[in-house]
């Protein structure tokens, strides 16, 4: 079984981060055997969500999808380009590789391509004002004496573009009737559609033709295994849950010929039935049966079920199923919308956490994991995932309970310095309570960077008073 895991993420000129890098525990151990949990802590607006959004962009790029319209707003104010760098650990045919993927995203200048050339059937055909201006893939086998090799580099600046290293460019240009035409077409489509050059369908086809087998397999595994097992649960998902509108969940779809598992994603309305294909209904129903085995242990006596309402003809003429999500407690069934926000949040994230617990290729990224969940229960869940899980979990949180159940290597803290936005606390002994160390760092500072932009309670009190006077005329 081939395994892929991200070990480091570095961002530059991204949101409010001029420079910042976070590392999973596996970056030190270079092991794929155990769970890989990383929590990011810091005050509001200090750069936690930037890492979550970097993973969202990574997923779109790896899947060959168009960048969203909001991507431009993620580029640091005053800069035209953001850089994202990801380091992967890849186990391939009993060999271990470290693979480095770098990408630059740049704002269009006034010479923006004609949007009419873009497929009008694209689900996300809103005007996009950014493009991928650089992609680079390097790798090395983790054996003594090995050094990183550049597999491919792609550079784009408006109408001009080139590919490197020279050996790759010569191979492409030597076959003008095939590779060179494919290269030019792919470059133009990637530019106009704001996608990755390397990971779109045409780019993958070209890479297989001009790169050696090892590199081609590394690219395939990062796209097919990692991207298909990367789940990002952001604040938009949480907002849908809290607004009692939707509950997004992941479900196991099927097992491929090579033994790899694929997962689906579906957004279920919380207050009305949904129509779906029979096969999808069966898979999602099975997922909720599995989820309930865990849920009833976390919230005693509570299970959830996708209950059939009746068959219905779908738009394609096939027979589908209408079904609604219900919660069952002490034999009483109610719509899931009647449950608390915390229960709905648990139902949504549990499907992903079950995947992380059982699948070593899963990477689950959750923004504000603690929102709406009882802190002791949250601590127990994260402790179990860290001690016995198989995949990766990255989360942001404000709840300090988790600092008491995780080790220092599992924790990253934001700073007030945008040029070094993320740090690990140093000098922590096994007997130290990391929660106490962090609170002390907030109050007294650290030898490295400040982790809290100072606030004064008396200034806040005065501000409340002044605001009240202004509000009352």
N, C-alpha and C positions, 0 to 999 in steps of 0.2 A: 504493500500500500504506500503510495507516494504521499508525503506530508508537506504542507506549506504553512509557515508562521511568520508574521511580521514581528521584528524584534526592536526596531527603532523608527521613530517618526521625527523628522526635523522640518520646521516651517520657517520661512523668511518673508517679511513684508506681507503678512497674512493677518487680516483683522487688526487687532491691536498688538501683534507680536512682530517686532523687528527681527528677532532671532530667538529660537527656542527648540529644544530637543527633549523628547521623552523616550525612555528605554524600558521595555518589558524585562522582567527577571531573566527570560531566556536569552537576552543579549549577553549576559555574563556566563550562563551555564552552557549555552549553545545546545540545549536539550529540547527534544520534542516529546518527551515522555510524560510530563506532568502538566497540570493546569498552569496557566500563565495569566495571572490576575494583576491588573494595574489600576489604581485609583488616583484621580487627580483632584487636589483640594486647593481652595483659595477663595478670597473674597469675591463678591459680585463684580463682574466686568473685568476680571483679571486674566482672562485668556483660556479658561477651561474648555469652553465650547469650541474654541478654534481647532482643537485637536479632533473633536467629534466631526466638525465640518470638513476637515482635511480627509477623514475617512470617507465621508459622503462623496467628495470629489473623486477620490481614488476609485471607489466602486463604479462610478459613472464612466471614468476613463477606461478601466479594465474591461467593462462590458461593452465598450465601443459606443456608448450613448453620448448624446449631445449635452454639453454643459448647460446649466440652467441660467436663466436671465439674471438671477440674484448673485451669480458668481462674481460679477464686477464689484459688488459692494463688499466682497471679502478681501479685495486687494487693499493693502495698507494705504491710508489717505496720503496723497503726495507722491505715491509710487505708481508706476504703470504695470509692474510685474510682480507676481507672487511666485515663490519657489516652494515646492513640496518634495521632500526626499524620504523614501521608504526603504528600509533594509529588510530583506526576507531571508529566512532560513528555510532551505528547500532540501528535503530528503528525496533523492531520485535514483532509483535502481541501485540501492545500497550505498550510494555516495551522498555526501553532505555538502551543499553549496551555500555560500552567502551571496545573495543577489541584491544589487542596488538599483533602484528605479528612481530617477529624478525627472521632474516635470516643471516647466515654467508656464504660467498662464498670464497672458498679456492683454491689455485693453487694445481694442482697435483704434487706429487713428482715423482721420477723416475719410480715408480710402477704404471704408467698410465694404465688404462684398455685397452684391445684390441678393437680398433675401429671397427674391423670386426664384433663384436657382436652387433653393433648398426644397426638399420634398414637402409638399403642402400637406401630406398625410401624416407628417411627424406629429406625435402626440404632444410634443413640447415645442411647437413652432413659434413661440413668442420670440421677439427679436433678442438675439444674444450679442453682446458687445465685447466678448473676449474670445481669444483663440489660444491654442497650444503653440507656444513659440519655441519650445525646446523639450526634447525627450532624450533621455540617455539610459542605457541599460549596461551595467557592468556586473561581473561575477567573478568568483574564485571558488575553487574546490577547497574545502577545509582539510588540507593536508599540510604537513610541515614544509615551509619554504614557498608556499604558493602566494601569488600576488594577484590583485584584481586586474581583470582584462576588460577592455571596452568591447562590448559586442556590437553595439550600434548607437549612433548619435544622429539626431534629427534637429535641424535648426530652421526657424521660419521667421522672417521679418517682412510682413506685408506680402508683396509680390515675389520676394526672393526667398529661396529655400535651398538647402543642401543636406547631404547625408554623409556620414563618416562612420568608421575610419576609411582611409583611402582604399583599402582592399575591398571593402563592401561596395564603395562607389564604383570602382573599376569593374566589379562583377556585374553590377546593374547596367552600367553604360555599355558594356561589351555586347549586350544583347538588345539592340535598339528596338527590335520588333516585339519584344516580350517584356523583359524585366523593366526596361527604361520607361516604357509606356505605362506599365502598371504603377511604377513609382510616381510618375508625374500625376496620373489620375488620382491616386490615393492622397498625394499631398494636397491637391486642389480640393478634394472632397473633405478632408480633415479640416482645412482652413475655413471653407464655406459653412460647414456644418458644426464647427466648434467641437470637434471630437479629438481623441487621441489619434496620432498618425500610426503608432505601432500596434494598438490593440483593436482597431476597427477590423472588420472582416477582411478587407482588401489588404490592410497592413500585415495581418497575420499570414495571409497567403504569400505575400512577398517575402516575409521573414523566413518562411519555411524553404523558400527557393534559394535564398542568398546566404543564409546563416548555417553554421554547422549544426549537426543533430543535437548536441548537448544544449546549445543555446536555444534552439527551437523548442526543445522539450521543457526547458526552464520557463520560457514564455508561455507555453501551453499550460503548464501546471499552475502558474500564477493566475492566469485568466480562468481556466476551467475549474480548478480546485478552490483557490483562495477567493476569487470574486464571487463564486456561487455559494460560498459559505460565510461571507461577510454580511452581517446584519447590523444596520445602524438605526437605533431608535432615538430620534431627536425630540426636541421640544414641540415640534409640530404634531408628532404622534401623541405626545402627552396632552396637548391642547384638545385634540379630537376626543380623547378619553374623558378629560375633565369637563368638556362641554356636553357630554352625554350624547355624542353624535356617532362616533365610530370606535371600534376596537381593532387595531391592527394585530395580526398574529402570523407566525410562520408555521408551516406544516411540511412534513416529509412527503415528497412527491413520489420518487421512485429510485430504484437502484440501477445504475448504469451497468453495461456489460463488463466494464473493468472493475466493478465492485464499489465504485464511488457513489455516494448518495447525493441526490439533489433535493433542494427545498423550494417550496413555493411561498408566496406572500399574498395574503388576502386581507382586505379591510372589511370587517363585518359591521353593519349598522347595529347600534345597541338598543334601538327602540322600535325596530320593525323587521320583518322577514327579508331575506335576501334570496335572489334567484341564482342558481349555479348549475353547472353541468353535473350529471350523476357521479362521474368519476371524482370530480373535485369535492363534491359533497361527502362521498365516502372517505376520502383521504382526510378532510378537515374534521369530520365526525370522529374518526379514529384518533386524530391528534388530541381532541378534547377528552376522549376517554383516557388517554395517557396522561394528559395534563391534570385530570381530576385525581389521579392516584397521588400526585404530589400535593395538589391544592388542599385535599382533605386532611393531610398531615400538617400543613402550615396553618390552615384555618379549620379547626376540627368540625367535621360534619358538613362541610361545604363542597359541593361538586358543581361542575358546569357541563352543559350538554347542548349539542347542536340538534335541536328537535325538528323533525320534518313536519311541514305544514300541508304539503301536497305537491303532486307533480304539476308541471306547467311547461307549456311549449315555449322554447327560447326563440330568439330572433333568427337563428340559423335553421329553424324548423325542427331541431332535435328536442327530445323530451328531457327537461331538466327538473330540478327539485327546488321548491321554496322551503327555506328553513330559518328558524330563529334561534338566537342564543339565549339560553335560560340558565338561571342559577337555582340549585336545589339544596334546601337546608331543612333537615328534620322532616323530609317527605313533602315539603311545600315547594312548588315550582313557581318562580316569578321571573319576569324579564330581567335580563342582566342590568338594564337601566335602573332598576330599583336598588341595586347594591351600591355601596359606598365607592367613592373615588379610589380609595386604596385597594379595594377588591378588584375593581376594573383594571387598575394599573398592574396588579399582580397577575391577573389573567393574561394580559397582553404580553408582559415580559417573560412569564414562565415558559411559554412555548420556545422562546429563544434560549433561555437558561437551561432547559432540558437538552437542547441541541448541544450547547457548550459543555454540559456535564458528560455527554456520551460520545461526542465526535471530536477527535484531536485536530481536525481541520477547521473547526468552527471558530470564528472570531466575532464576538458580540460586543458592540459599542453602544453604550446607553448614557445619554445625557440626563443628569439629575436622577440617578437611580433611586435616591431616597424619597422622592416626592410622593407623599401620601402613604408611605409604608411605615408601620410601627418600628421604632429603631432597634429594639432588641431582636425582633424577628428578622429585620434586615441584616443584622450582624450574624445571626445564625446561618442565614442563607449564604452569605458571602463566605463565611468560614468553611461551610460544606463544599462550596464550589472550588475554593482555593485548595482545600485538603484532598479532595477526591475527584475533582473534575478532570477532563482530558483536554479541553480546548482553551481558547483565550477569551478573557473578559476585560474590557477597558470601560471604566465608568467615571463620571464626575459626580461629586456629592458635596453637600454642606454638612451632612450629619457626621459628627465626630466619633460616633460609636464605632465605626469601621476602623478607626485608627487603633482600636484596642484589640482587634482580631486579626490584623494583617501585619506582616513584617515590614521593615523599613524599605526593602527592595521592591515591595509591592506598592509603594506610595511616592507620588510626585507632588510638589507644592509650587504654586505660582508665586511670582515675586512682583514687586512694583517696578522692576527694571525691564522695559520692553526689549532690551538687547540681550537679556538673559532671563527669559520669562519663566523657565521651569528649573527647579533644583530638587535634589534629594537632601534631606536633612542629614548632617554628618554628626559624628560623635555619639551616636545612639548605641547604648549597650543593651544586651539581652534583657537586663533587669529593668530597663527604662520603660515607662508608659509613654508611647509615642504621642498620645493625645495630650498629656501634660507637657511634653517637650514642645509640641507645636504651639500650644497656648502660651507657653513661656516665650517662644520665638516671636509670636505676635506682639506680646507685651514689651519685650526687652530687645528684640531684634536678634540677628545671627551674625556670625563672623563673616558670612558670605554676602547675602543679599537680604534686603528687607522683604518680609513675606506679607506685610500688611501696611496699607497706606493709612497713616494715623488719623483717627477721628477723636473728637473731644466731646464728651457727653454734655458739658455745659454749653458748648457752641450749638449742639443739636437742640438742647432745650430752648435756647434763645431763638433759634430758627423756627421752631414750632410756635413759639409765642408770637413772633413777628408775622409769620404766615397767617396765624389766626386773626391778628389785627387787620392785615390787608384784606383778608377774606370777608371780614365783617365791615369793611369800609372805614 
